[in-house]
């Protein structure tokens, strides 16, 4: 029985995320990935950016096992073992990073997790460091596509605390702890990449 979790969405969006990251990440340093999930992204990103150190994390033991399986297969010297990190559990098991990425977590977690994400990021990132989030969002009340409306309804039927978030709400929360929205990048499948900077 394989420990690797299949993630067709991660396979599809990885090339597009890599292009956004090329214009966002620093030239050197440690990249902290929050809620790494299957681990496919971590190995894809570590392969695409061999000059950077990648630190995946996940609160799920099953996900961390999958990340380890992908990492073992990839044999990447710049990919660290996954840390057990829940954004809402303090302290985080890492105190410093040069960039932070969080893919497809904000809509599949309570709003308190988004608040905790930015609060934690404010502790580990230096001024100027980027924080990138990716997923489906609402912009000024616009879901962007009927599929996003249906996805939002599906998420809320599974957990009333889940659902697509309004970009303005995320931005206000980020600003409260010292981040500014630097860029909004439209992505395939009606998703967005939001690039924040620590100020």
Secondary structure as UniProt FT lines:
FT   HELIX           8..22
FT   TURN            23..24
FT   STRAND          29..34
FT   TURN            37..38
FT   HELIX           40..48
FT   TURN            49..51
FT   STRAND          52..57
FT   HELIX           61..74
FT   TURN            77..78
FT   STRAND          79..83
FT   TURN            87..88
FT   STRAND          97..103
FT   HELIX           106..108
FT   HELIX           111..124
FT   STRAND          125..135
FT   STRAND          137..139
FT   TURN            140..141
FT   HELIX           146..158
FT   TURN            160..161
FT   STRAND          165..166
FT   HELIX           167..176
FT   TURN            177..178
FT   STRAND          179..187
FT   HELIX           188..190
FT   STRAND          191..198
//
